[in-house]
Amino acid sequence: MSLTEITQQIASAEANAGRALGSVKLIAVSKVQPNERVDTVLAEGHRLFGENRVQEAADKWPTFRDTYGKVDVHLIGPLQTNKARQAMELCQAIHALDRPKLANTIARLAQEMGHCPDLFIQVNTGEEPQKAGILPAETDTFVAECRALDLPITGLMCIPPANEEPSLHFALLRKLANRNGLNDLSMGMSSDFASAIALGATHVRVGSAIFGERVTG
């Protein structure tokens, strides 16, 4: 599927949900993709990409930015505290703020650096023990703690369990965001972004549908 087809599907989902055209941002998930594929999407004019690993972003994006100018990169994967500074230098948003220790590290670095990317709190909506994220029942408290640290919390993010209806988790995330006065919802991937848009997604993360299957070696 092409970038054009994906953007058309997003526009159709926006219209079906009664939302304004362009209200949903497409994050092209370029993790573990050959540079040639990424270059093709950049050449088509897309300028918002998602990476899972800080080191991969550091190896890839400075060179692409030299060629294409301003490109927004969002970190959508887990972030180790010892990689936080590098992530904050490279990325315009971090979608996986998932624990107090990381919040405190980012707050300290933001004071030192004088800036901070937009932050999304990852919520473990399925309460899966193997998955990172704040539990739904603890989300309100964690949002308040992050705000007390002067962190720029713009929204929430979730990855629904693979074997459950994703719309139930999207609806829960929207409820939590509304309750905390947060406008942005990072939810929905290649297989379910239309239902995420219907339930209020502002950012959808689409990889394989744009680039093809990942190359892992």
HELIX and SHEET records of a PDB file:
HELIX    1   1 LEU A    3  ASN A   16  1                                  14    
HELIX    2   2 ASN A   35  ALA A   43  1                                   9    
HELIX    3   3 VAL A   54  TYR A   68  1                                  15    
HELIX    4   4 THR A   81  LYS A   83  5                                   3    
HELIX    5   5 ALA A   84  LEU A   90  1                                   7    
HELIX    6   6 PRO A  100  MET A  113  1                                  14    
HELIX    7   7 PRO A  136  GLU A  138  5                                   3    
HELIX    8   8 THR A  139  ALA A  148  1                                  10    
HELIX    9   9 PRO A  166  ARG A  179  1                                  14    
HELIX   10  10 PHE A  193  ALA A  198  1                                   6    
HELIX   11  11 SER A  208  PHE A  211  1                                   4    
SHEET    1   A 8 ASP A 184  SER A 186  0                                        
SHEET    2   A 8 ILE A 153  MET A 157  1                                        
SHEET    3   A 8 ASP A 118  GLN A 122  1                                        
SHEET    4   A 8 ALA A  93  LEU A  97  1                                        
SHEET    5   A 8 ASP A  72  LEU A  75  1                                        
SHEET    6   A 8 LEU A  48  GLU A  51  1                                        
SHEET    7   A 8 LYS A  25  VAL A  29  1                                        
SHEET    8   A 8 HIS A 203  VAL A 206  1                                        
END                                                                             
